[in-house]
Amino acid sequence: MRRRARTAPGLALLCLAALLAAANGLPPPGSAPPPEPGSGSGGPADGSPAPTASTRGPTARPGPAPPPSTEPPREEAEEEAAAAGPAGEPCNCSAVGSSGCHDAPGHCTCLPGYAGPRCEHCAHGFHPDHSRQRCLPCSCSPSGALGPSCDDDGRCRCKVGVTDLKCDRCSDGYYEANGTCEPCQCNNHSNTCDRHTGTCLHCQGNTEGKHCELCRNGFYRSAHSCHRCSCSTVASTGTCRIQPGEAAPTCDKCRVGYTGPNCNQCANGYYDSDSICVRCQCNGNVDPTLSPSICKPESGECIGCLYHTAGFHCHECEDGYVRDPEGTNCTRKEPGEAAPTCDKCRVGYTGPNCNQCANGYYDSDSICVRCQCNGNVDPTLSPSICKPESGECIGCLYHTAGFHCHECEDGYVRDPEGTNCTRKEATLGPEIIEFTSPALNASKATSLPTAVTNSTLSPTTIQTIFPLSSSDNSTSAFADVSWTQFNIIILTVIIIVVVLLMGFVGAVYMYREYQNRKLNAPFWTIELKEDNISFSSYHDSIPNADVSGLLEDDGNEVAPNGQLTLTTPMHNFKA
């Protein structure tokens, strides 16, 4: 570390101290101190006493103490050395950014990161740290910044697609590739991707894939968007594709039993049962090479039964043929040979071989199932109750309709309990009109004779005037009342009640007014009959009526009982 040269004031002080020392016989400052006794040459011999003041003569006297040292501390010396030139002249350099000056004043030696004539600015690639009054490096990313420089806040100037303080991170919509930030390749279906891999995030428009280039499962690409496949997930895998030049997509793979471009048709050997393709049940008695469809696709009835079989499912033998002992093949019946008969059929089955459905049952995939008619079919009228091949009910009663007699006929609706079908409206004429209660288990009807001519009554009127009842259940066969009619009735009742209340309030008010008038009547009636004077008013029946002021004569007095005393010079009357 260099020591700074002594300045002119310091040299003057040293010269003054040397003169004073010479005048007093003391050694000059900076000379060697006098040797201690017995410490070396120049002093008295060993063992001799040291000279004292009394031995030096009359002019000997103690001199003044030497002045304190004027040399500054080492840190200040270093700072002053940086601000002073070789000859001790001031440099005016920055104490923070320079290490001193050289050659001549004004030529400062700047530390790394500082620049300027006096090292007072930050160099290129550095920015000021205002909190510590220092210059710090910008540290801009070489690959992401436009240059090494930055602004006063330390923010670097970034390339397109690069962000952050030091330009070391890719912006949204960009990813790192070969040391640079490249735009995300998402086919306009996403704006963001993974910054490291470039995989697109949050693909829109029913797309997926690394670059949103694929359609999601169940969608197909048409032009620049993905549309939902029209394939049924029940009949197919749900995926489809469109071939070049085709206008509509084709389902990729149909499930077993389905076919067609959209897998919405039943394949050969299957038939449609409630929109589900079910395998034909022909018991192996149909040749697919002769009848590819095997059975009718709309009903499942077998086509072209072989081996002398017959029936809906080729499960019976033709006329003149019977089952062999194994019960598998149909063999010709010999003349006079009796056909074998099964001993006892299970419930729902009938016939010599128990291969037919009994009355009240129908064939469902070679199984006899009970007819579902909700009790609205009379077995005496329709013994089979329903069609044996489909199960459709025959002869629905009680104004019911539908496949299972579960709906109401036109003009009928369910009653509030949801059990019977009642007529929507009824017209009464001079003839007898019969109302039938359509209970599910009802066997009787209730008739209503009327004699109303040329009048059509609403359902509400019929319910009010002619209540109907059924002998088999507690439900009344009333005609339905619509919501509009019900609301009109309620509104009418409310209006009547309001009118009655207003009339009552008005009557009470009028009565109170009459009483007030009678109490506050301001006049008297005076009747003169010869010598008698009589008074009458509305107050004559009230003992304590206030009649003061009615007569202006000062001689009039009012008695405590409410009587008026009229005093004249000749008479004294009381009323």
C-alpha positions as CSV (number, residue, x, y, z in Angstrom):
1,M,0.0,0.0,0.0
2,R,1.4,3.4,-1.0
3,R,1.8,6.2,1.5
4,R,0.8,9.6,0.5
5,A,3.5,12.4,0.3
6,R,3.4,15.0,3.1
7,T,1.7,18.2,2.2
8,A,3.1,21.7,2.5
9,P,1.5,22.5,5.9
10,G,3.0,19.3,7.4
11,L,6.5,20.3,6.2
12,A,6.1,23.8,7.7
13,L,5.3,22.3,11.1
14,L,8.3,20.0,11.0
15,C,10.6,22.9,10.2
16,L,9.2,25.0,13.1
17,A,9.7,22.0,15.5
18,A,13.3,21.6,14.4
19,L,14.1,25.3,15.1
20,L,12.6,25.1,18.6
21,A,14.5,22.0,19.3
22,A,17.8,23.6,18.2
23,A,17.1,26.6,20.4
24,N,16.5,24.4,23.4
25,G,19.4,22.0,22.8
26,L,17.0,19.1,21.9
27,P,17.4,16.8,19.0
28,P,15.4,17.6,16.0
29,P,12.2,15.6,15.3
30,G,12.8,12.4,13.5
31,S,16.4,12.0,14.9
32,A,17.4,9.1,17.0
33,P,16.4,9.4,20.6
34,P,19.2,9.7,23.2
35,P,20.4,6.4,24.4
36,E,19.2,5.1,27.7
37,P,21.6,4.8,30.5
38,G,23.9,1.8,30.1
39,S,22.3,0.9,26.8
40,G,25.1,1.7,24.4
41,S,27.7,4.1,23.1
42,G,27.5,7.8,23.4
43,G,26.5,7.7,27.1
44,P,28.5,7.5,30.3
45,A,30.5,4.5,31.2
46,D,28.9,1.6,32.8
47,G,28.3,2.2,36.4
48,S,28.8,6.0,36.2
49,P,26.0,8.1,37.3
50,A,23.9,9.8,34.8
51,P,24.3,13.5,34.3
52,T,21.6,15.6,35.9
53,A,20.5,19.2,35.4
54,S,22.8,20.5,38.2
55,T,25.9,19.3,36.4
56,R,25.1,21.0,33.0
57,G,25.7,24.6,34.1
58,P,23.6,27.5,34.9
59,T,22.0,27.7,31.5
60,A,20.7,24.2,31.4
61,R,16.9,23.9,31.8
62,P,14.3,21.3,30.6
63,G,13.0,21.9,27.1
64,P,9.3,21.8,25.9
65,A,7.6,18.5,25.0
66,P,7.8,17.6,21.3
67,P,4.6,18.3,19.3
68,P,2.2,15.4,18.5
69,S,2.5,13.7,15.1
70,T,0.4,15.2,12.3
71,E,0.4,12.1,10.1
72,P,-3.3,11.2,9.2
73,P,-4.7,7.6,9.7
74,R,-3.9,5.0,7.1
75,E,-7.5,4.8,5.6
76,E,-7.7,8.5,5.1
77,A,-4.2,8.4,3.6
78,E,-5.4,5.9,1.0
79,E,-8.4,8.0,0.1
80,E,-6.4,11.1,-0.2
81,A,-3.8,9.3,-2.2
82,A,-6.6,8.4,-4.7
83,A,-7.5,12.1,-4.9
84,A,-4.0,13.4,-5.2
85,G,-1.5,13.2,-8.1
86,P,2.1,12.2,-8.0
87,A,3.2,15.7,-7.0
88,G,0.5,15.9,-4.3
89,E,-1.9,17.9,-6.5
90,P,-5.7,17.0,-6.2
91,C,-7.1,14.6,-8.9
92,N,-10.9,15.2,-8.3
93,C,-11.5,11.4,-8.9
94,S,-14.5,9.5,-7.6
95,A,-13.6,8.0,-4.3
96,V,-15.8,4.9,-5.1
97,G,-15.1,4.3,-8.7
98,S,-11.3,5.1,-9.0
99,S,-8.0,4.0,-7.6
100,G,-6.2,7.3,-8.1
101,C,-4.8,9.3,-11.0
102,H,-1.6,9.1,-13.1
103,D,0.6,11.4,-15.2
104,A,-1.4,14.6,-14.4
105,P,-4.5,15.7,-12.5
106,G,-7.8,14.7,-14.2
107,H,-6.5,11.4,-15.5
108,C,-8.2,9.0,-13.1
109,T,-7.7,5.3,-13.0
110,C,-11.2,3.7,-12.9
111,L,-12.1,0.5,-11.1
112,P,-13.8,-2.3,-13.1
113,G,-17.5,-1.3,-13.8
114,Y,-16.8,2.5,-13.7
115,A,-16.2,5.0,-16.4
116,G,-16.1,8.7,-17.1
117,P,-13.3,11.4,-16.6
118,R,-13.5,11.1,-12.9
119,C,-14.9,7.5,-12.8
120,E,-18.3,8.9,-11.7
121,H,-20.4,6.8,-14.1
122,C,-21.2,3.1,-14.5
123,A,-19.4,1.4,-17.4
124,H,-21.2,-0.3,-20.3
125,G,-22.8,-3.5,-19.0
126,F,-23.2,-2.2,-15.4
127,H,-26.0,-0.4,-13.7
128,P,-26.1,1.8,-10.5
129,D,-27.1,0.3,-7.2
130,H,-28.7,3.4,-5.5
131,S,-28.9,1.7,-2.1
132,R,-25.1,1.1,-1.8
133,Q,-23.8,3.7,-4.3
134,R,-22.1,1.1,-6.3
135,C,-22.1,-0.2,-9.9
136,L,-23.3,-3.7,-10.4
137,P,-23.0,-5.9,-13.5
138,C,-26.2,-6.2,-15.7
139,S,-25.6,-10.0,-16.1
140,C,-27.9,-10.1,-19.2
141,S,-28.5,-13.5,-20.8
142,P,-26.3,-13.7,-23.9
143,S,-28.9,-15.7,-25.8
144,G,-32.0,-13.8,-24.7
145,A,-30.8,-10.2,-24.5
146,L,-30.2,-7.8,-27.4
147,G,-26.9,-6.7,-25.7
148,P,-25.0,-6.6,-22.4
149,S,-26.4,-3.2,-21.3
150,C,-29.4,-2.6,-19.1
151,D,-31.3,0.3,-17.8
152,D,-30.8,2.0,-14.4
153,D,-33.1,-0.6,-12.8
154,G,-31.0,-3.5,-14.1
155,R,-33.6,-4.6,-16.7
156,C,-32.1,-6.0,-19.9
157,R,-33.5,-5.4,-23.4
158,C,-34.9,-8.8,-24.4
159,K,-35.4,-10.3,-27.8
160,V,-38.8,-11.2,-29.2
161,G,-40.3,-14.1,-27.2
162,V,-38.0,-13.6,-24.2
163,T,-38.9,-12.0,-20.9
164,D,-37.8,-11.5,-17.2
165,L,-35.3,-9.1,-15.7
166,K,-32.2,-10.7,-17.2
167,C,-33.9,-12.0,-20.4
168,D,-33.4,-15.6,-19.3
169,R,-37.0,-17.0,-19.6
170,C,-39.3,-17.5,-22.6
171,S,-42.5,-15.5,-22.7
172,D,-46.0,-17.1,-22.8
173,G,-46.6,-18.6,-26.2
174,Y,-42.9,-19.5,-26.6
175,Y,-40.7,-22.5,-25.7
176,E,-36.9,-23.1,-25.4
177,A,-35.4,-24.7,-28.5
178,N,-31.6,-24.7,-29.3
179,G,-30.9,-21.9,-26.9
180,T,-33.6,-19.6,-28.2
181,C,-37.3,-19.1,-27.7
182,E,-39.5,-20.3,-30.5
183,P,-43.3,-19.7,-30.9
184,C,-45.6,-22.5,-29.8
185,Q,-46.9,-24.6,-32.7
186,C,-50.5,-25.3,-31.6
187,N,-52.4,-24.9,-34.9
188,N,-54.3,-21.9,-33.5
189,H,-56.0,-24.2,-30.9
190,S,-53.9,-23.0,-27.9
191,N,-51.9,-19.9,-26.9
192,T,-49.6,-21.6,-24.4
193,C,-47.2,-24.5,-24.4
194,D,-44.6,-26.1,-22.0
195,R,-41.6,-23.8,-21.9
196,H,-39.2,-26.7,-22.0
197,T,-40.8,-29.3,-24.3
198,G,-43.1,-27.2,-26.5
199,T,-46.1,-29.4,-25.8
200,C,-49.3,-27.4,-26.2
201,L,-51.4,-26.9,-23.2
202,H,-55.2,-26.5,-22.9
203,C,-56.0,-27.4,-26.5
204,Q,-59.4,-25.9,-27.6
205,G,-61.9,-26.9,-30.3
206,N,-62.1,-30.6,-29.2
207,T,-58.4,-31.2,-30.2
208,E,-55.5,-32.9,-28.5
209,G,-51.9,-34.0,-29.2
210,K,-48.5,-32.3,-28.8
211,H,-49.4,-29.6,-31.2
212,C,-53.3,-29.8,-30.9
213,E,-53.2,-31.6,-34.3
214,L,-55.5,-34.5,-33.4
215,C,-59.2,-34.6,-32.7
216,R,-60.4,-35.9,-29.4
217,N,-61.9,-39.4,-29.1
218,G,-65.4,-39.3,-30.6
219,F,-64.6,-36.3,-33.0
220,Y,-63.4,-36.1,-36.5
221,R,-61.6,-33.3,-38.4
222,S,-63.4,-31.4,-41.1
223,A,-61.6,-28.4,-42.6
224,H,-60.1,-26.6,-39.7
225,S,-62.2,-27.8,-36.8
226,C,-63.3,-31.1,-35.1
227,H,-66.9,-32.2,-35.1
228,R,-68.6,-34.8,-33.0
229,C,-69.1,-38.2,-34.5
230,S,-72.6,-39.3,-35.1
231,C,-71.7,-42.9,-34.1
232,S,-73.6,-44.5,-31.2
233,T,-71.4,-45.5,-28.3
234,V,-73.7,-48.5,-27.8
235,A,-73.3,-49.7,-31.4
236,S,-69.7,-48.7,-32.0
237,T,-66.5,-47.6,-30.4
238,G,-67.7,-44.0,-30.8
239,T,-64.8,-42.9,-33.1
240,C,-65.0,-42.1,-36.8
241,R,-63.0,-40.8,-39.7
242,I,-63.7,-39.0,-42.9
243,Q,-62.1,-40.1,-46.1
244,P,-60.8,-37.6,-48.8
245,G,-63.7,-36.7,-51.1
246,E,-66.4,-38.0,-48.7
247,A,-69.0,-35.6,-47.3
248,A,-69.9,-37.6,-44.1
249,P,-67.6,-39.5,-41.7
250,T,-67.7,-43.3,-41.3
251,C,-67.6,-45.0,-37.9
252,D,-64.3,-46.8,-37.3
253,K,-65.6,-50.0,-35.9
254,C,-69.1,-51.3,-35.2
255,R,-69.8,-53.6,-32.3
256,V,-70.9,-57.2,-32.9
257,G,-74.4,-57.3,-34.4
258,Y,-74.3,-53.7,-35.9
259,T,-73.5,-52.4,-39.3
260,G,-73.8,-49.4,-41.6
261,P,-71.8,-46.1,-41.9
262,N,-73.1,-45.0,-38.5
263,C,-73.5,-48.4,-37.0
264,N,-77.2,-47.9,-36.7
265,Q,-78.4,-51.0,-38.6
266,C,-78.6,-54.6,-37.4
267,A,-76.2,-57.0,-39.1
268,N,-77.3,-60.3,-40.7
269,G,-78.4,-62.7,-38.0
270,Y,-79.6,-60.0,-35.8
271,Y,-82.9,-58.1,-35.4
272,D,-84.0,-54.9,-33.8
273,S,-85.5,-55.2,-30.4
274,D,-86.2,-51.8,-28.8
275,S,-83.3,-50.2,-30.7
276,I,-81.0,-53.0,-29.6
277,C,-79.7,-55.6,-32.1
278,V,-80.4,-59.1,-30.7
279,R,-79.2,-62.3,-32.2
280,C,-81.8,-64.3,-34.1
281,Q,-83.1,-67.4,-32.2
282,C,-83.7,-70.0,-34.9
283,N,-82.3,-73.0,-33.0
284,G,-79.8,-73.8,-35.8
285,N,-82.6,-74.7,-38.2
286,V,-81.8,-71.9,-40.8
287,D,-79.0,-72.0,-43.4
288,P,-77.2,-68.6,-43.5
289,T,-76.1,-69.3,-47.1
290,L,-79.7,-69.5,-48.2
291,S,-81.1,-66.8,-45.9
292,P,-78.3,-64.4,-45.0
293,S,-80.5,-62.4,-42.7
294,I,-81.7,-65.6,-40.9
295,C,-84.6,-63.8,-39.4
296,K,-86.7,-60.7,-40.1
297,P,-84.7,-57.6,-38.9
298,E,-87.9,-55.9,-37.6
299,S,-89.4,-58.8,-35.6
300,G,-86.9,-61.6,-35.3
301,E,-89.1,-64.2,-37.0
302,C,-87.0,-66.9,-38.6
303,I,-86.9,-67.2,-42.4
304,G,-86.6,-70.5,-44.2
305,C,-86.8,-73.1,-41.4
306,L,-85.1,-76.4,-42.4
307,Y,-85.2,-80.0,-41.2
308,H,-89.0,-80.1,-41.2
309,T,-89.2,-77.4,-38.5
310,A,-91.7,-74.5,-38.3
311,G,-92.8,-71.8,-36.0
312,F,-91.6,-68.3,-35.1
313,H,-88.1,-69.6,-34.0
314,C,-88.1,-72.8,-36.1
315,H,-88.7,-74.6,-32.8
316,E,-91.7,-76.8,-33.8
317,C,-92.1,-79.7,-36.2
318,E,-94.1,-79.5,-39.4
319,D,-97.4,-81.2,-39.6
320,G,-96.9,-84.9,-40.0
321,Y,-93.6,-84.8,-38.1
322,V,-92.7,-85.4,-34.5
323,R,-89.7,-85.1,-32.3
324,D,-87.4,-88.1,-32.1
325,P,-86.8,-89.7,-28.7
326,E,-83.8,-87.4,-28.1
327,G,-86.1,-84.4,-28.8
328,T,-83.7,-82.8,-31.3
329,N,-84.8,-83.8,-34.8
330,C,-88.2,-83.9,-36.5
331,T,-89.0,-87.3,-38.0
332,R,-92.0,-88.4,-40.1
333,K,-94.9,-89.8,-38.1
334,E,-95.8,-93.3,-39.2
335,P,-99.5,-93.9,-40.1
336,G,-101.5,-94.7,-37.0
337,E,-98.6,-93.8,-34.7
338,A,-99.6,-91.6,-31.8
339,A,-97.5,-88.5,-31.2
340,P,-95.8,-88.4,-27.8
341,T,-97.2,-86.0,-25.3
342,C,-95.4,-84.3,-22.4
343,D,-96.7,-85.2,-19.0
344,K,-97.0,-81.7,-17.4
345,C,-96.0,-78.3,-18.8
346,R,-94.7,-75.5,-16.6
347,V,-96.7,-72.4,-15.9
348,G,-97.1,-70.3,-19.0
349,Y,-96.4,-73.2,-21.4
350,T,-98.8,-75.5,-23.3
351,G,-99.0,-77.9,-26.3
352,P,-98.2,-81.5,-26.7
353,N,-94.5,-80.8,-26.4
354,C,-94.9,-77.8,-24.0
355,N,-93.4,-75.6,-26.7
356,Q,-96.2,-73.1,-27.0
357,C,-97.1,-70.1,-24.8
358,A,-100.3,-70.4,-22.9
359,N,-103.0,-67.8,-22.8
360,G,-101.9,-64.7,-20.9
361,Y,-98.3,-65.3,-22.0
362,Y,-96.2,-64.3,-25.0
363,D,-93.0,-65.6,-26.6
364,S,-89.9,-63.4,-25.8
365,D,-86.7,-65.0,-27.1
366,S,-88.2,-68.6,-26.8
367,I,-89.3,-67.8,-23.2
368,C,-92.9,-67.4,-22.3
369,V,-93.5,-64.2,-20.4
370,R,-96.7,-63.1,-18.7
371,C,-98.7,-60.4,-20.6
372,Q,-98.4,-56.9,-19.0
373,C,-101.8,-55.3,-19.5
374,N,-102.3,-53.7,-16.1
375,G,-105.5,-55.5,-15.4
376,N,-107.3,-53.6,-18.2
377,V,-108.2,-56.7,-20.3
378,D,-111.1,-59.1,-19.7
379,P,-109.9,-62.7,-20.1
380,T,-113.4,-63.7,-20.9
381,L,-113.5,-61.4,-23.9
382,S,-109.9,-61.9,-25.0
383,P,-108.6,-65.2,-23.7
384,S,-105.1,-64.7,-25.0
385,I,-105.0,-61.2,-23.3
386,C,-102.0,-60.2,-25.5
387,K,-100.5,-61.2,-28.9
388,P,-98.4,-64.3,-28.3
389,E,-95.6,-63.2,-30.7
390,S,-95.2,-59.6,-29.4
391,G,-97.0,-59.2,-26.1
392,E,-99.2,-56.3,-27.3
393,C,-102.4,-56.3,-25.3
394,I,-105.8,-57.1,-27.0
395,G,-109.0,-55.3,-26.2
396,C,-108.1,-52.7,-23.6
397,L,-111.0,-51.7,-21.3
398,Y,-112.0,-48.7,-19.1
399,H,-111.0,-46.2,-21.8
400,T,-107.3,-47.3,-21.8
401,A,-105.1,-47.8,-24.8
402,G,-101.5,-48.4,-25.7
403,F,-99.2,-51.4,-26.0
404,H,-99.7,-52.4,-22.4
405,C,-103.1,-50.7,-21.9
406,H,-101.3,-48.1,-19.8
407,E,-102.5,-44.9,-21.5
408,C,-105.9,-43.2,-21.7
409,E,-108.0,-43.0,-24.8
410,D,-108.4,-39.7,-26.6
411,G,-110.7,-37.5,-24.6
412,Y,-109.8,-39.1,-21.3
413,V,-107.2,-38.2,-18.7
414,R,-105.9,-39.7,-15.5
415,D,-107.7,-38.8,-12.3
416,P,-105.7,-37.2,-9.4
417,E,-104.9,-40.6,-8.0
418,G,-103.4,-41.6,-11.4
419,T,-105.5,-44.9,-11.6
420,N,-108.6,-44.3,-13.6
421,C,-109.2,-42.6,-16.9
422,T,-112.0,-39.9,-16.7
423,R,-113.7,-38.0,-19.5
424,K,-112.3,-34.4,-20.1
425,E,-115.8,-32.9,-20.4
426,A,-119.4,-34.0,-20.5
427,T,-122.5,-32.8,-22.4
428,L,-125.9,-33.3,-20.8
429,G,-128.9,-33.7,-23.1
430,P,-132.5,-34.9,-22.7
431,E,-131.3,-38.5,-23.0
432,I,-129.8,-40.6,-20.2
433,I,-126.0,-40.2,-20.1
434,E,-124.0,-43.0,-18.7
435,F,-120.7,-42.2,-16.9
436,T,-118.5,-45.2,-16.4
437,S,-115.8,-45.3,-13.8
438,P,-112.8,-46.9,-15.5
439,A,-111.2,-48.5,-12.5
440,L,-108.7,-51.2,-13.3
441,N,-110.7,-53.8,-11.5
442,A,-114.2,-52.2,-11.8
443,S,-117.0,-54.4,-13.2
444,K,-119.9,-52.0,-12.8
445,A,-120.9,-48.7,-14.1
446,T,-122.9,-45.8,-12.6
447,S,-125.6,-44.2,-14.7
448,L,-126.8,-40.6,-14.3
449,P,-130.3,-39.8,-15.6
450,T,-130.8,-36.2,-16.4
451,A,-133.5,-34.1,-18.0
452,V,-131.6,-31.0,-18.9
453,T,-132.4,-30.0,-22.4
454,N,-130.1,-28.0,-24.8
455,S,-127.6,-27.2,-22.1
456,T,-123.9,-27.9,-21.9
457,L,-122.5,-27.8,-18.3
458,S,-118.9,-27.3,-17.5
459,P,-117.1,-30.0,-15.5
460,T,-117.2,-27.9,-12.4
461,T,-121.0,-27.6,-12.6
462,I,-121.3,-31.3,-13.1
463,Q,-119.2,-32.0,-10.1
464,T,-121.1,-29.5,-8.0
465,I,-124.7,-30.5,-9.0
466,F,-124.3,-34.2,-9.9
467,P,-121.8,-36.0,-7.8
468,L,-120.9,-39.4,-9.2
469,S,-119.5,-42.4,-7.3
470,S,-118.3,-45.9,-8.0
471,S,-119.5,-48.9,-6.1
472,D,-116.2,-50.7,-6.5
473,N,-113.9,-48.0,-5.2
474,S,-113.9,-44.7,-3.4
475,T,-112.9,-42.6,-6.4
476,S,-115.6,-40.3,-7.7
477,A,-116.0,-40.1,-11.4
478,F,-116.1,-36.3,-11.6
479,A,-115.3,-34.5,-14.9
480,D,-112.0,-32.7,-14.8
481,V,-111.8,-29.1,-13.8
482,S,-109.3,-27.1,-15.7
483,W,-106.9,-24.7,-14.0
484,T,-108.6,-21.8,-15.8
485,Q,-112.0,-22.7,-14.4
486,F,-110.6,-23.2,-11.0
487,N,-108.9,-19.8,-11.0
488,I,-112.1,-18.1,-12.1
489,I,-114.1,-19.7,-9.3
490,I,-111.5,-18.6,-6.7
491,L,-111.4,-15.1,-8.1
492,T,-115.2,-14.8,-8.0
493,V,-115.3,-15.9,-4.4
494,I,-112.6,-13.4,-3.4
495,I,-114.5,-10.6,-5.2
496,I,-117.8,-11.5,-3.4
497,V,-116.0,-11.5,0.0
498,V,-114.4,-8.1,-0.6
499,V,-117.7,-6.6,-1.7
500,L,-119.5,-7.9,1.5
501,L,-116.7,-6.5,3.7
502,M,-116.9,-3.1,2.0
503,G,-120.6,-3.0,2.5
504,F,-120.3,-3.9,6.2
505,V,-117.7,-1.2,6.7
506,G,-119.8,1.3,4.9
507,A,-122.9,0.5,7.0
508,V,-120.9,0.9,10.3
509,Y,-119.5,4.2,9.1
510,M,-122.9,5.6,8.2
511,Y,-124.3,4.6,11.6
512,R,-121.5,6.3,13.4
513,E,-122.0,9.4,11.4
514,Y,-125.7,9.5,12.2
515,Q,-124.9,9.2,15.9
516,N,-122.3,12.0,15.7
517,R,-124.8,14.3,13.9
518,K,-127.3,13.7,16.6
519,L,-124.9,14.5,19.4
520,N,-123.4,17.6,17.7
521,A,-126.6,19.3,16.4
522,P,-126.1,23.1,16.7
523,F,-129.7,24.2,16.6
524,W,-132.9,24.2,18.8
525,T,-136.5,24.2,17.7
526,I,-138.7,26.6,19.6
527,E,-142.5,26.2,19.4
528,L,-144.8,29.0,20.6
529,K,-148.2,28.0,21.9
530,E,-150.1,31.0,23.2
531,D,-148.4,31.7,26.5
532,N,-146.3,28.6,26.5
533,I,-142.8,28.3,24.9
534,S,-141.5,24.8,24.3
535,F,-138.0,23.8,23.2
536,S,-137.0,20.6,21.4
537,S,-133.7,19.4,20.0
538,Y,-131.7,16.3,19.3
539,H,-130.3,16.7,22.9
540,D,-133.7,16.5,24.7
541,S,-133.0,12.9,25.6
542,I,-129.5,13.4,26.9
543,P,-129.4,14.7,30.5
544,N,-126.0,16.3,30.3
545,A,-126.2,17.9,26.9
546,D,-124.2,21.1,26.5
547,V,-126.7,23.8,25.3
548,S,-124.6,26.7,26.4
549,G,-124.4,29.5,23.8
550,L,-127.6,28.6,22.0
551,L,-129.3,31.7,23.4
552,E,-127.4,34.9,23.6
553,D,-129.4,36.4,26.5
554,D,-127.3,36.8,29.6
555,G,-130.2,35.8,31.8
556,N,-130.3,32.3,30.5
557,E,-129.0,29.6,32.7
558,V,-128.3,25.9,32.2
559,A,-129.4,23.6,34.9
560,P,-127.1,20.7,36.0
561,N,-129.6,18.2,34.5
562,G,-129.3,19.8,31.1
563,Q,-132.5,21.9,31.2
564,L,-132.5,25.4,29.8
565,T,-134.0,28.1,31.9
566,L,-135.4,31.1,30.0
567,T,-135.9,34.2,32.2
568,T,-137.9,37.2,31.1
569,P,-139.1,40.2,33.0
570,M,-142.5,38.6,33.2
571,H,-142.0,34.8,32.9
572,N,-139.7,32.1,33.9
573,F,-139.6,29.1,31.5
574,K,-137.7,25.8,31.7
575,A,-137.2,23.5,28.9
